[in-house]
Amino acid sequence: MAAQDLESIAKALLAPRKGLLAADESGGTIEKRFNAISIPSTEANRRAYRELLLTTPNLGQFISGVILFDETLRQKTSDGTPFAELLMRQGIIPGIKVDKGAKPMAGFPGEKITEGLDGLRARFQEYWQLGARFSKWRAVITIGPNIPTRACLEANAHAMARYAALSQEAGLVPIVEPEVLMDGDHTIERCEEVTEQAQRIVFTMLAEQRVVFEHLLLKSNMVMPGKDCPQQASVEEVAEATLRCLRRTVPPAVPGVVFLSGGQNDVLATQHLNAINQKGPHPWQITFSYSRALQDPSLKAWAGDPANVSTAQKALFHRAQANSYAQAGKYSSAVEATAT
């Protein structure tokens, strides 16, 4: 694929007033979410739920791309339309999560390494044929006593850089996601320190693997205190710390940063995104790539009942619209109350 094609895909994913829907939950993750609404995680139920999300009327007005799981990229709507084709008809770019998950890192208690490089070149060729035009690889970084270690950060960054090089070779725009988890009681200052270190190492490794910065996106956590920290931060403090970290680590050549919600509730994730964008302009386009913060209201409204599909789709559309306002720095409580 020509370089200009990768560049055009990256720019399309970063279209103004749009963001990404992360619908790439692994089997274990989607099972937990289905358990919360008391429905079994069968292939039929997963397909029905993903169809609900992807057939939401006018979703392409606010969503530029959807990250899919391997199973989902291969699935079809009830009328036989492949999900990737359905998305493309709406002007939404299909993407694919390609890593095989975070596993315990040998010799490093409490830390994990993301696997999935073996056979990845061949899988990319298949994903291209199935319609994917961008990809995602996630590393998880835990903050705790004496962790993360530099060895863990470097091992994950090296794997991520190798993935990104293979993705660009195959013609898929890579999204690199070094996620610093909210689990724990660490302060916002500690989160900022670790996030800065992790991102600095990632971009060093990307450069060493000859990954083209102009043809990738960073998916980042926001800089926040751990969820068990007694001193939680204000929306303004989160925005300032997050931007300070990005300015210190992310090259201006990178076209965009898409944020994960990382366990934030739906409204708080929107408020944080809005505050960050109100402090622009930035060297990069900044938008959202939310999973739970977009899906939770929809999942609860659906509850596995086909009669609730329309209501669930309206809930997803509402959250996508609210985050569209936040991407422009124009979100407010009035928008939250009136977005339809």
C-alpha positions in Angstrom: 0.0 0.0 0.0 1.2 3.5 -0.8 2.3 5.8 2.0 -0.4 8.3 1.0 -3.1 5.7 1.6 -1.9 5.0 5.1 -1.8 8.8 5.7 -5.3 9.2 4.3 -6.7 6.4 6.6 -5.1 8.0 9.6 -6.6 11.4 8.7 -10.0 9.8 8.1 -9.9 8.2 11.6 -9.2 11.7 13.0 -12.0 13.5 11.2 -13.3 16.5 13.1 -16.2 15.9 15.5 -15.7 12.1 15.3 -14.0 9.4 17.3 -13.6 5.6 17.5 -15.9 3.0 19.0 -13.8 0.2 20.6 -15.9 -3.0 20.2 -12.9 -5.4 20.5 -13.5 -6.9 23.8 -11.9 -10.4 24.3 -14.0 -13.4 25.1 -13.3 -13.0 28.8 -14.1 -9.3 28.9 -17.4 -9.6 27.0 -18.4 -12.5 29.3 -17.9 -10.3 32.3 -20.1 -7.5 30.8 -22.8 -10.0 29.8 -22.7 -11.5 33.3 -23.5 -8.1 34.6 -26.8 -8.1 32.7 -27.4 -11.8 33.3 -27.1 -13.2 29.8 -24.8 -16.0 28.6 -21.9 -15.1 26.4 -22.8 -17.3 23.5 -21.6 -16.6 19.9 -25.2 -15.8 19.0 -25.6 -13.3 21.8 -22.3 -11.6 21.0 -23.2 -11.4 17.4 -26.6 -9.9 18.2 -25.1 -7.3 20.5 -22.4 -6.3 18.0 -25.0 -6.0 15.3 -27.0 -3.7 17.6 -24.0 -1.4 18.0 -23.0 -1.4 14.3 -26.5 -0.9 12.8 -27.2 2.1 15.0 -28.8 4.6 12.6 -26.5 7.5 11.6 -23.6 6.2 13.7 -21.2 7.4 11.1 -22.1 11.0 11.9 -19.9 10.8 15.1 -17.9 7.5 14.7 -15.0 7.4 12.2 -13.8 3.8 12.9 -14.7 0.7 14.9 -12.1 -1.6 16.5 -13.3 -5.2 16.2 -12.3 -8.5 17.7 -11.2 -11.4 15.5 -14.6 -13.1 15.9 -16.5 -10.0 15.2 -14.6 -9.1 12.0 -15.7 -12.6 10.7 -19.4 -12.2 11.7 -22.4 -11.0 9.6 -25.6 -9.2 10.2 -28.8 -11.2 10.4 -29.4 -10.5 6.7 -26.0 -11.8 5.8 -24.0 -8.6 5.4 -20.4 -8.9 6.7 -19.9 -6.4 9.6 -16.9 -4.8 7.8 -19.0 -4.2 4.7 -21.8 -2.8 6.9 -19.4 -0.3 8.4 -17.9 0.8 5.2 -21.3 1.5 3.8 -21.8 4.0 6.6 -18.4 5.6 6.0 -16.9 4.0 9.1 -13.5 2.4 8.8 -13.2 -1.2 10.2 -10.3 -1.9 12.4 -9.0 -5.0 14.2 -7.4 -5.8 17.6 -4.5 -8.1 16.7 -2.7 -8.8 20.0 -3.3 -12.1 21.9 -3.7 -10.5 25.3 -1.4 -9.6 28.3 0.2 -12.6 30.0 2.2 -12.8 33.2 5.8 -11.7 32.5 8.2 -14.5 33.5 10.4 -13.4 36.4 8.5 -10.2 37.0 5.7 -10.7 39.6 2.7 -8.4 39.1 3.7 -7.4 35.6 2.4 -8.5 32.2 3.7 -8.8 28.6 1.5 -8.7 25.6 1.7 -11.6 23.2 0.7 -12.1 19.6 3.7 -11.5 17.3 4.0 -15.1 16.1 2.2 -15.4 12.8 1.1 -11.8 12.8 2.3 -11.0 9.2 0.0 -13.8 7.8 -2.9 -12.7 10.0 -2.5 -9.1 8.8 -2.9 -10.4 5.2 -6.1 -12.1 6.1 -7.4 -9.1 8.1 -6.8 -6.9 5.0 -8.8 -9.3 2.9 -11.6 -9.3 5.5 -11.8 -5.5 5.2 -9.8 -4.1 8.1 -7.8 -0.9 7.4 -6.3 -0.2 10.8 -5.2 -2.3 13.8 -4.6 -2.0 17.5 -2.1 -3.5 20.0 -2.5 -3.0 23.7 0.0 -3.3 26.5 -1.1 -3.1 30.2 1.1 -1.3 32.7 0.4 -1.8 36.4 1.5 0.7 39.0 2.4 -0.8 42.4 5.3 -1.2 44.8 8.5 -1.2 42.8 6.6 -1.6 39.5 6.5 -1.0 36.6 10.1 -2.1 36.0 12.0 -0.6 33.1 12.4 -4.2 31.8 8.7 -4.6 31.6 8.2 -1.2 29.9 11.0 -1.9 27.3 9.7 -5.5 26.6 6.2 -4.2 25.9 7.4 -1.3 23.9 9.6 -3.5 21.7 6.8 -5.9 21.0 4.5 -2.9 20.2 7.0 -1.4 17.8 7.4 -4.7 16.0 3.7 -5.0 15.7 3.4 -1.4 14.3 6.1 -2.1 11.7 4.2 -5.2 10.5 0.9 -3.3 10.5 2.3 -0.5 8.3 3.9 -3.1 6.0 0.5 -4.7 5.5 -1.2 -1.4 4.8 -3.1 -1.1 8.1 -2.6 2.0 10.2 -1.4 0.9 13.7 -2.8 2.2 16.9 -0.3 1.7 19.8 -1.9 1.5 23.2 0.4 1.5 26.3 -2.3 1.6 28.9 -1.3 2.6 32.5 -4.1 1.0 34.5 -6.3 2.9 37.0 -6.1 -0.1 39.4 -4.5 0.9 42.7 -4.1 3.8 45.1 -1.4 5.7 43.4 -1.5 9.5 43.1 -2.0 11.5 39.9 1.6 12.5 40.1 2.7 8.9 40.1 0.5 8.1 37.1 2.0 11.0 35.2 5.5 9.8 36.0 4.8 6.3 34.8 2.7 7.4 31.7 5.5 9.7 30.6 8.1 7.0 31.0 6.1 4.4 29.2 5.3 6.7 26.2 8.8 7.9 26.0 10.1 4.4 25.7 7.4 3.4 23.2 8.3 6.2 20.8 12.0 5.4 21.1 11.3 1.8 20.2 9.0 2.8 17.3 11.8 5.0 15.9 14.3 2.1 16.2 11.9 -0.2 14.3 11.6 2.4 11.5 7.9 2.9 12.1 6.6 6.0 10.3 5.1 8.3 12.9 2.8 10.1 10.4 1.1 6.8 9.8 0.1 5.7 13.3 -2.1 6.8 16.2 -1.4 6.7 19.9 -4.2 5.3 22.2 -3.4 6.7 25.6 -4.8 6.6 29.1 -5.6 9.9 30.7 -3.4 10.9 33.6 -5.5 10.1 36.7 -5.0 8.9 40.2 -5.7 5.3 40.9 -9.3 4.5 41.6 -8.5 3.6 45.2 -6.5 6.8 45.8 -8.1 8.9 48.6 -7.2 12.1 46.8 -9.1 12.1 43.5 -8.3 14.8 40.9 -10.5 17.5 39.4 -11.4 17.5 35.7 -9.1 20.4 35.2 -6.2 18.7 37.0 -6.6 15.6 34.8 -6.6 17.7 31.6 -3.5 19.6 32.6 -1.5 16.5 33.7 -2.5 14.6 30.6 -1.5 17.4 28.2 1.7 18.0 30.0 2.6 14.3 29.6 1.7 14.3 25.9 3.7 17.4 25.1 6.8 15.8 26.7 6.5 12.5 24.9 4.5 12.5 21.7 6.2 13.7 18.5 4.3 16.4 16.6 4.6 14.1 13.5 2.0 11.8 15.1 -1.3 12.9 13.6 -3.5 12.0 16.5 -4.1 10.8 20.1 -7.2 8.8 20.9 -8.1 8.3 24.5 -9.3 5.1 26.2 -11.8 5.5 29.0 -10.0 3.0 31.2 -12.8 2.4 33.7 -14.2 6.0 33.9 -17.9 6.3 33.8 -19.5 7.5 30.6 -20.1 11.2 31.6 -16.7 11.7 33.4 -14.8 10.4 30.3 -16.7 12.9 28.2 -15.9 15.7 30.6 -12.2 14.9 30.6 -12.1 14.8 26.8 -13.8 18.1 26.6 -11.5 19.8 29.1 -8.4 18.5 27.2 -9.7 19.9 23.9 -10.7 23.2 25.4 -7.0 23.8 26.0 -6.1 23.5 22.3 -5.0 23.9 19.7 -2.7 20.9 20.0 0.0 19.5 17.7 -2.2 16.4 17.2 -5.9 15.8 16.7 -7.3 14.6 20.1 -10.4 12.4 20.2 -11.9 9.3 21.8 -11.6 5.6 21.4 -14.0 4.5 24.1 -15.4 1.0 24.9 -17.3 1.0 28.2 -17.8 4.8 28.2 -19.7 4.5 24.9 -21.2 1.1 25.3 -22.3 0.7 28.9 -25.6 2.7 28.7 -26.5 0.8 25.5 -25.6 -2.6 27.0 -27.7 -2.0 30.1 -30.7 -0.7 27.9 -30.5 -3.8 25.7 -30.2 -6.4 28.5 -30.4 -9.2 25.9 -33.9 -8.4 24.8 -34.5 -7.8 21.1 -37.4 -5.5 22.0 -34.9 -3.1 23.5 -32.6 -2.7 20.4 -33.9 0.7 19.4 -33.6 2.1 22.9 -30.1 0.7 23.2 -29.1 2.2 19.9 -30.4 5.6 21.0 -28.3 5.3 24.1 -25.2 4.7 22.0 -26.0 7.5 19.6 -26.4 9.9 22.6 -23.0 9.0 24.0 -21.3 9.3 20.6 -22.9 12.7 20.0 -21.9 13.9 23.5 -18.3 12.9 22.8 -18.4 14.6 19.4 -19.1 17.8 21.2 -16.3 17.1 23.6 -13.9 16.5 20.7 -14.6 20.0 19.7 -14.3 21.3 23.3 -18.0 22.3 23.2 -19.6 19.8 25.6 -21.7 21.0 28.5 -24.3 19.8 31.0 -26.9 21.2 28.6 -25.5 19.1 25.8 -25.6 16.1 28.0 -29.2 16.7 28.8 -30.3 17.5 25.3 -28.2 15.4 22.9 -30.4 13.0 21.1 
